[in-house]
Amino acid sequence: MDNPKVKELRRLVGQREKLIYEAVKAGIVSDLKHEDQLYARVVQEHMELKHIHNALEFADLRAGEQYEITVDGDTVNPLAHLAVHAAVKGQVAEDPLVWAAFEKLVATGTLAHHAEHILGTMLLELQWEGERAMAAGDDPTKARMAYNRKLQKLTRDSAFRKKLARKSTADHSAFE
């Protein structure tokens, strides 16, 4: 059974997601705070996907329960996908290194949405490696340094860009 505090936090996050979704439907995204606008843009880009729509449309009814689906035997959360997109959009807007990598990906033929998937994969790897380092009592700064090196490599190494583009899919069929 879930920790009641975690369930309450999920309920509050669900309320926020629902409010942003309602702002998107009402056409008032520009009235939202910057961070919420980033999430709203991601919602707009994914509205046609059934599981994204359902997770947001019925967020208030979930009452703190996670919205998860099974894809090829794996449990996934479509809203986590949106959160990663929003995080990448925020990084592109604020971090010159991420912006340069994004621009290089797009300039060399990668669709912007796929570029976000590539950068999102890298961001999740950073988070995973940082958490592992902290759990082992090590310095998570090494993970951040490795992430920065990968971003720099993306801007100058076409073979690396192609490898990451193949590794990270632009497919959303799991959420349809």
C-alpha positions in Angstrom: 0.0 0.0 0.0 1.2 3.5 -0.8 2.4 5.9 1.8 -0.5 8.3 2.5 1.8 11.3 2.1 3.0 10.0 -1.3 -0.6 9.4 -2.3 -1.6 13.0 -1.2 1.4 14.4 -3.2 0.2 12.4 -6.3 -3.3 13.8 -5.8 -2.0 17.4 -5.7 0.2 16.8 -8.8 -2.9 15.3 -10.5 -4.8 18.5 -9.6 -2.1 20.6 -11.1 -2.0 18.5 -14.3 -5.8 18.8 -14.6 -5.7 22.5 -14.1 -3.1 22.9 -16.8 -5.1 20.6 -19.1 -8.2 22.7 -18.5 -6.2 25.9 -19.4 -5.1 24.2 -22.6 -8.7 23.4 -23.5 -9.9 26.9 -22.6 -7.1 28.5 -24.6 -5.6 30.4 -21.7 -2.1 29.0 -21.6 -0.6 32.4 -21.7 -2.2 33.2 -18.3 -0.1 30.3 -16.7 3.2 30.6 -14.9 6.3 29.9 -17.1 6.8 26.4 -15.8 3.1 25.6 -16.3 3.3 27.0 -19.8 6.1 24.6 -20.6 4.0 21.7 -19.4 0.9 23.1 -21.3 2.9 23.2 -24.5 3.8 19.6 -24.1 0.2 18.7 -23.4 -0.8 20.5 -26.6 1.8 18.5 -28.6 0.4 15.2 -27.2 -3.4 15.8 -27.0 -4.2 13.3 -29.8 -2.8 10.4 -27.8 -5.5 8.4 -26.1 -3.6 7.6 -22.9 -2.3 11.1 -22.5 -5.8 12.5 -23.0 -7.4 10.0 -20.5 -4.7 10.5 -17.9 -5.3 14.3 -18.0 -9.1 14.3 -18.5 -9.7 12.1 -15.6 -6.8 13.2 -13.3 -9.2 14.4 -10.6 -10.9 11.0 -10.5 -7.6 9.1 -9.9 -7.5 10.6 -6.4 -3.8 10.1 -6.0 -3.5 6.8 -7.9 -0.9 6.7 -10.6 -2.1 6.4 -14.3 0.0 3.5 -15.6 -0.4 1.3 -18.7 1.3 -1.8 -19.8 3.4 -1.8 -23.0 5.2 -4.9 -24.2 5.1 -6.2 -20.6 6.5 -3.1 -19.1 4.5 -0.7 -16.9 4.8 2.9 -18.0 3.3 6.2 -17.0 2.3 8.5 -19.9 2.4 11.5 -17.6 6.1 10.9 -16.9 6.7 11.2 -20.6 5.1 14.7 -20.5 7.1 15.7 -17.5 10.4 14.7 -19.3 9.4 16.8 -22.3 8.6 19.8 -20.1 12.0 19.4 -18.3 13.8 19.3 -21.6 11.9 22.4 -22.9 12.9 24.2 -19.7 16.6 23.1 -20.1 16.6 24.2 -23.8 15.3 27.6 -22.7 17.8 28.1 -19.8 20.9 26.0 -20.4 23.1 27.1 -23.3 24.7 23.7 -23.6 21.4 21.9 -23.9 20.1 24.6 -26.3 23.2 24.1 -28.5 22.7 20.4 -28.6 19.0 20.8 -29.4 19.8 23.3 -32.2 22.5 21.1 -33.7 20.1 18.1 -33.7 17.4 20.1 -35.4 19.8 21.7 -37.8 21.1 18.3 -38.9 17.7 16.9 -39.7 16.3 15.6 -36.4 12.7 16.7 -35.8 12.3 18.9 -32.8 10.1 16.4 -31.0 12.6 13.6 -31.6 15.4 15.9 -30.4 13.5 16.3 -27.1 13.2 12.5 -26.8 17.0 12.2 -27.3 17.7 14.9 -24.7 15.1 13.5 -22.4 16.8 10.1 -22.5 20.1 11.8 -21.6 18.5 13.7 -18.8 17.0 10.5 -17.3 20.4 8.8 -17.6 21.9 11.8 -15.7 19.2 11.4 -13.0 19.7 7.7 -12.8 23.5 7.9 -12.5 23.3 10.7 -10.0 20.9 8.8 -7.8 23.1 5.7 -8.0 26.1 7.7 -7.1 24.4 9.3 -4.0 23.1 5.9 -2.9 26.6 4.5 -3.0 27.9 7.5 -1.1 29.7 8.9 -4.2 29.7 12.4 -5.6 26.9 12.9 -8.2 28.9 15.7 -9.8 30.6 13.0 -12.0 27.2 12.2 -13.5 26.6 15.8 -14.4 30.1 16.1 -15.9 29.4 13.1 -18.1 26.1 14.5 -19.1 27.8 17.8 -20.1 30.4 15.9 -22.1 27.6 14.0 -24.0 25.9 17.3 -24.8 29.1 18.8 -26.1 29.7 15.6 -28.2 26.2 15.9 -29.6 27.1 19.3 -31.0 30.3 18.2 -32.8 30.1 14.5 -33.6 27.6 13.5 -36.3 28.2 9.7 -35.7 27.2 10.2 -32.0 24.1 12.2 -33.0 23.0 9.4 -35.4 23.7 6.8 -32.7 21.5 8.6 -30.2 18.8 9.3 -32.7 18.6 5.5 -33.5 18.7 4.7 -29.8 15.9 7.1 -28.8 12.7 6.6 -30.6 10.2 9.3 -31.7 7.4 6.7 -31.6 4.3 7.4 -29.4 2.4 4.3 -30.3 2.4 3.1 -26.7 0.2 6.1 -25.8 -2.3 5.8 -28.6 
